[in-house]
């Protein structure tokens, strides 16, 4: 049993590890079925699926073989026990009547069956404890330090204006890696609209990670102030609750539309309808049978990508915040939806400080200032009029790279 358990537990873990990619591929293939067919990639995905199934089948075959190995030895042990009982009955035949011998052999056969079942079940129980081990592993993942309380907490009405200051700020993703942000010095005035552009890997998204404090303190050097308060001194919960974000890929939960707009139930239905009206989704939602209580499918598949992004914009409209971060929110939408989102941002977020990461230069043309990132530093900073000139070779190169 000891040898079997060591093998079967390891094989069971491998079975779980090789089964997960099958489910992931199956789910992603269903979601992207039209794209797969459009590019005539059915055979590629079928072959990929077969490879993953074969990998899991090989492990499962080993698991079955180990069970047969264990079962054969259990059967051999029970046969030996029955044989021993029969030999004892023959040896003690003078002191035992035939009925007792028959009863003993009958109970022996029954007990050996129960013995096999008990040993098998105890082994299976330990095998399936691998699932509990995985749960235990996740439960012991260390939490982010300082999520609820740090050295001091800001006033209740903070932030007051939305002023952001970077002072000689450096950021690494891990202590042994090179900095992705190098000596960033930047002051963003309240209610300013700032566009952030640059090549892939230039450090644009790292600025947002710095504001949300998504990396460990050991990888950070320098300070960031929001309305005069050092964000490293306050709790993560407090910091992240005052920042508003519209992500690049719209994130919707498999729940009702109302939950996706207001997960903490802070707003009335009237406020939700007003937000939907602002993003021009009210007519469509109003025609639906369940209205605000319509169930959002996984990944928002019952809405188009543009509509999912507009729902995220409506969610941002509802949240009172002085700072809005936009991470290439129009990268995956059509030009018409892009123009609508830009119009909403100009009309509904006029009193907020907005930082926009963009890959289309026309997306940030109406910004107050432009930050041009290059290799982790601020290569250029100024108004669109000053920067968007034919002589600016860096911007021309960035624009050409983003169009590829």
Phi, psi and omega in degrees: 000321182298316179293321181296317183296319179300316181289313186294324178296316179296318180293323179296322176297316178298323178298316179295319182293320182278344179279327182302315178299332178295312179297318181296315180294320180297315180294314181293327178293320178296319181291328182251029186300317181295321179294319179299316180290323181298324181263009176055047183252020183302313183297323179298316181288326175297315179296321178296319179295318179297319179299316181290322177294319179297320179298318178290323181295322178300316179293318181294325177297319177297321179297317179294318179299319178295325176295318179295320177301314180294317181296320179299318181289327174294317178298320179296319179295318180292324176296319178296320179295319178294319178297319179297319178297317180296320179296318178297321179296320178292319181293328182255026186296333181288334182259003183230142176271159183302326180294322178293322178297314179298318179296319180297315179295322179297314179293325180297315179296319179295317182293324179295324176296315178295323179298314178301314181298316182296316180294318179298315182294321178295322177292317179297322179300315179293326178297314183284354174290351175298328176294319177295325177298320180292321177297316180297322178299316179292325182291341181257010174295127183297137178282161176296132181291142176071032182290323184255329184212137175232207186295321182207158179244143182285170175300159184299322183272013177282143358282149185275319185235323184104027177279133181237133180229128171255127179240106177047049189272132177232144183219133172239152175279330173216152185304328184275354183268166177287152179295141174265339171237130188235108174050059179279122174237115187204137174237126180247120184284157179302140176066010175282148176253113186249127174261135180242119182230161180163170179290168174298129181085008182282343179113012182296305182292336179295332177296318178293321178297324178294318180294324179275355182054057181273355179246163182290153182299331182292345181260009187241141172221137184102185185224153171234129179245137170242114184051045174082001182250127179292119185289345178284348183265355183247166182290150178298322181299316180291317181297309185290336180288340182263357179259134179253142182217142170245109188283167179293312176259121183300128182254114178235142180267154178283075181208194181285163176297322180298318179296320180293328178280323187219075184295336182258007175054052178266346190236157180277167177299324180298319178294323178294317179296323178296321178293319178294324177294324180296329180260011175063033175253354183300315180302319181291314182293324182294334180279344182285151183297313184270353178052240183294341183262015175297140182278125177280127179289168178301133183063016180066035187290345177272010172229156176286166180299318179297319179292322176298320179293323178294327175296320176296323177294319177298321177297322178291326178297322183291328187277120177285117182208151178268349184228128178238128177251129182239114184259085179049050186296339183253016184292328186248017181244164180284172184297322181296315178293323176302313180296322179296316180296319178298321178295318179297318180297322180290326186269321189262345184239033185295331182264010182249149170282126185240128172247123185239119170273128185221149173252348174256126182297327181292342179292329184250015181297329182267010180287156176288319180222155178239131173254120178257113180266141177209113177057042173083004178236162174276102183284322180215150179208125180175189180281158177303324180297321181286326188268322185277077179234154179300335182280349182279092185293326181298313179295323178298317179294319179297317180297318179293320179295320182290338179278346182289000000 
